[in-house]
Amino acid sequence: MASIPLPAIERDHPVSRPAAPLAAPRQRYGAARLSAFGSLEVPAWGAELAIALFVPQIYASHYGIPLAALGIILFLVRLWSVVTDPIVGALSDRSRTRFGRRKPWIAGGGLLFGLASIALFFPPTAPGPLYLATTLFVYTIGWTMIEVPSWAWAGEVSGDYHERTRIMTYQQVLRSIGLLLILVLPTLMDRGSAAAPNAKLHVSGAFVLATLLPTLLLTLSALPEPALPSQSHHRIGFWRTATIVFRDRLLLRVLASDLAVTAGQSIRAGLIAFFCISYMGLAQWASGLYLLQFVFGVVAGPLWLAIGRRLGKRETAITGELVQAAINIGLLAVFPDTLWLLVALAVAQGLTQGSGNLMLRAMVADVADAHELATGHNRTGLFFSVFSLASKAGPAIGIGLALPLLAWVGFRPGGHSAPAALEALKYVFALGPAAAHIISAALIWHFPLDQTRHAAIRRALDTRAASVPVEA
């Protein structure tokens, strides 16, 4: 092992001689099977967008939950994932069932996710803060049980550097399709009249529930899980495992970068309805702009996959984040009479959509390989659970800071706000995401794990796996 030319990696991962690794197959699956595997992203992320886009505005304006209380609830619920995500990731790594390691967790998560979606999108007449908080806590557990094991599963399907990105690109495209579809009817409702104020919640819930069961079945049946080493391994405790993971400097850099990305995205998603309605005076465009963004976002995944093959994951992630920062800064030039510029920036935002998220998620699987080579333990699920913390904590930080800040400057959702408060809304909407994307790019600027180093790691892992029998 010492002869492997990985000086930057070995500094973070001293190589040891432990047990055999997970056998990562090299088979290239077709588009139909990868689409089926990623299809559960449609309801999972459709619900996430509805929560980011409609829940703050409707629960504040229609149901009367105070804006500051709403921000605190969303912040605490996201931080709840700090507990649930590592537990689900570690337990799914250790699970041994006749159905596999990941599948039982995804199936159980689908049940909780469905029940919580009913409560969230079809609330009683006067849901209070406690009702919303409880519902979101249950929803978060279900979502975690779906997403963390499915991300880990996607990272294990192939050990090839670019094939991993391809598999996750299918998940990204299906995610964009889900985001697009959940916006279609709300957008049509904006263009019409006489819709109930909470109708968007009901439409979103109907979409999530209608797509959940078929996509759950498709995901569970689309691909096999990789074979496991037949010999038993020494297991260390969960907290010791967590300590090892959080000492992994490569993982922490990817984690921090995605934390910044998702914080910026949550500010944009959480404030776009307020910006269109209160600043632009264009309530009918509140959903339409996001719909336009995700129309172009469907082609963003294959576009950034091609760029990633040419430049590499790190360089592609940095490029995408800096471009998105420039787009958000451009929002400062938008005024109520420049709708054309807002539309153009929404299109540009769509074409860069998820560029950083996609590359960073693929990089997590590469980091997990480096960790496995150094320690002999496959902790892909735990690694993706830690990465998922950024996807939850980032939005918690972003919207948890943005909403109370707007309340502090005097912005009033659904009411009259002073010109200074509206101008503050614009600056938070533009510069908050821009700063976050710049920070994300800076954090991975000198990330050392590139294609050449990863290929050497995979060769070492494959050599080790070939010498050990695996379970059927």
Secondary structure in CASP SS format (residue, H / E / C, confidence):
PFRMAT SS
TARGET T0000
AUTHOR 0000-0000-0000
METHOD secondary structure of the structure
MODEL  1
M C 1.00
A C 1.00
S C 1.00
I C 1.00
P C 1.00
L C 1.00
P H 1.00
A H 1.00
I H 1.00
E H 1.00
R H 1.00
D H 1.00
H C 1.00
P C 1.00
V C 1.00
S C 1.00
R C 1.00
P C 1.00
A C 1.00
A C 1.00
P C 1.00
L C 1.00
A C 1.00
A C 1.00
P C 1.00
R C 1.00
Q C 1.00
R C 1.00
Y C 1.00
G C 1.00
A H 1.00
A H 1.00
R H 1.00
L H 1.00
S H 1.00
A H 1.00
F H 1.00
G H 1.00
S C 1.00
L C 1.00
E H 1.00
V H 1.00
P H 1.00
A H 1.00
W H 1.00
G H 1.00
A H 1.00
E H 1.00
L H 1.00
A H 1.00
I H 1.00
A H 1.00
L H 1.00
F C 1.00
V H 1.00
P H 1.00
Q H 1.00
I H 1.00
Y H 1.00
A H 1.00
S H 1.00
H C 1.00
Y C 1.00
G C 1.00
I C 1.00
P C 1.00
L H 1.00
A H 1.00
A H 1.00
L H 1.00
G H 1.00
I H 1.00
I H 1.00
L H 1.00
F H 1.00
L H 1.00
V H 1.00
R H 1.00
L H 1.00
W C 1.00
S H 1.00
V H 1.00
V H 1.00
T H 1.00
D H 1.00
P H 1.00
I H 1.00
V H 1.00
G H 1.00
A H 1.00
L H 1.00
S H 1.00
D H 1.00
R H 1.00
S C 1.00
R C 1.00
T C 1.00
R C 1.00
F C 1.00
G C 1.00
R C 1.00
R C 1.00
K H 1.00
P H 1.00
W H 1.00
I H 1.00
A H 1.00
G H 1.00
G H 1.00
G H 1.00
L H 1.00
L H 1.00
F H 1.00
G H 1.00
L H 1.00
A H 1.00
S H 1.00
I H 1.00
A H 1.00
L H 1.00
F H 1.00
F C 1.00
P C 1.00
P C 1.00
T C 1.00
A C 1.00
P C 1.00
G C 1.00
P H 1.00
L H 1.00
Y H 1.00
L H 1.00
A H 1.00
T H 1.00
T H 1.00
L H 1.00
F H 1.00
V H 1.00
Y H 1.00
T H 1.00
I H 1.00
G H 1.00
W H 1.00
T H 1.00
M H 1.00
I H 1.00
E H 1.00
V H 1.00
P H 1.00
S H 1.00
W H 1.00
A H 1.00
W H 1.00
A H 1.00
G H 1.00
E H 1.00
V H 1.00
S C 1.00
G C 1.00
D C 1.00
Y H 1.00
H H 1.00
E H 1.00
R H 1.00
T H 1.00
R H 1.00
I H 1.00
M H 1.00
T H 1.00
Y H 1.00
Q H 1.00
Q H 1.00
V H 1.00
L H 1.00
R H 1.00
S H 1.00
I H 1.00
G H 1.00
L H 1.00
L H 1.00
L H 1.00
I H 1.00
L H 1.00
V H 1.00
L H 1.00
P H 1.00
T H 1.00
L H 1.00
M H 1.00
D H 1.00
R H 1.00
G C 1.00
S C 1.00
A C 1.00
A C 1.00
A C 1.00
P C 1.00
N C 1.00
A H 1.00
K H 1.00
L H 1.00
H H 1.00
V H 1.00
S H 1.00
G H 1.00
A H 1.00
F H 1.00
V H 1.00
L H 1.00
A H 1.00
T H 1.00
L H 1.00
L H 1.00
P H 1.00
T H 1.00
L H 1.00
L H 1.00
L H 1.00
T H 1.00
L H 1.00
S H 1.00
A H 1.00
L C 1.00
P C 1.00
E C 1.00
P C 1.00
A C 1.00
L C 1.00
P E 1.00
S C 1.00
Q C 1.00
S C 1.00
H C 1.00
H C 1.00
R C 1.00
I C 1.00
G C 1.00
F H 1.00
W H 1.00
R H 1.00
T H 1.00
A H 1.00
T H 1.00
I H 1.00
V H 1.00
F H 1.00
R C 1.00
D C 1.00
R H 1.00
L H 1.00
L H 1.00
L H 1.00
R H 1.00
V H 1.00
L H 1.00
A H 1.00
S H 1.00
D H 1.00
L H 1.00
A H 1.00
V H 1.00
T H 1.00
A H 1.00
G H 1.00
Q H 1.00
S H 1.00
I H 1.00
R H 1.00
A H 1.00
G H 1.00
L H 1.00
I H 1.00
A H 1.00
F H 1.00
F H 1.00
C H 1.00
I H 1.00
S H 1.00
Y H 1.00
M C 1.00
G C 1.00
L C 1.00
A H 1.00
Q H 1.00
W H 1.00
A C 1.00
S C 1.00
G H 1.00
L H 1.00
Y H 1.00
L H 1.00
L H 1.00
Q H 1.00
F H 1.00
V H 1.00
F H 1.00
G H 1.00
V H 1.00
V H 1.00
A H 1.00
G H 1.00
P H 1.00
L H 1.00
W H 1.00
L H 1.00
A H 1.00
I H 1.00
G H 1.00
R H 1.00
R H 1.00
L H 1.00
G C 1.00
K H 1.00
R H 1.00
E H 1.00
T H 1.00
A H 1.00
I H 1.00
T H 1.00
G H 1.00
E H 1.00
L H 1.00
V H 1.00
Q H 1.00
A H 1.00
A H 1.00
I H 1.00
N H 1.00
I H 1.00
G H 1.00
L H 1.00
L H 1.00
A H 1.00
V C 1.00
F C 1.00
P C 1.00
D C 1.00
T C 1.00
L H 1.00
W H 1.00
L H 1.00
L H 1.00
V H 1.00
A H 1.00
L H 1.00
A H 1.00
V H 1.00
A H 1.00
Q H 1.00
G H 1.00
L H 1.00
T C 1.00
Q C 1.00
G C 1.00
S H 1.00
G H 1.00
N H 1.00
L H 1.00
M H 1.00
L H 1.00
R H 1.00
A H 1.00
M H 1.00
V H 1.00
A H 1.00
D H 1.00
V H 1.00
A H 1.00
D H 1.00
A H 1.00
H H 1.00
E H 1.00
L H 1.00
A H 1.00
T H 1.00
G C 1.00
H C 1.00
N C 1.00
R C 1.00
T H 1.00
G H 1.00
L H 1.00
F H 1.00
F H 1.00
S H 1.00
V H 1.00
F H 1.00
S H 1.00
L H 1.00
A H 1.00
S H 1.00
K H 1.00
A H 1.00
G H 1.00
P H 1.00
A H 1.00
I H 1.00
G H 1.00
I H 1.00
G H 1.00
L H 1.00
A H 1.00
L H 1.00
P H 1.00
L H 1.00
L H 1.00
A H 1.00
W H 1.00
V C 1.00
G C 1.00
F C 1.00
R C 1.00
P C 1.00
G C 1.00
G C 1.00
H C 1.00
S C 1.00
A C 1.00
P H 1.00
A H 1.00
A H 1.00
L H 1.00
E H 1.00
A H 1.00
L H 1.00
K H 1.00
Y H 1.00
V H 1.00
F H 1.00
A H 1.00
L H 1.00
G H 1.00
P H 1.00
A H 1.00
A H 1.00
A H 1.00
H H 1.00
I H 1.00
I H 1.00
S H 1.00
A H 1.00
A H 1.00
L H 1.00
I C 1.00
W C 1.00
H C 1.00
F C 1.00
P C 1.00
L C 1.00
D C 1.00
Q H 1.00
T H 1.00
R H 1.00
H H 1.00
A H 1.00
A H 1.00
I H 1.00
R H 1.00
R H 1.00
A H 1.00
L H 1.00
D H 1.00
T H 1.00
R H 1.00
A H 1.00
A H 1.00
S C 1.00
V C 1.00
P C 1.00
V E 1.00
E C 1.00
A C 1.00
END
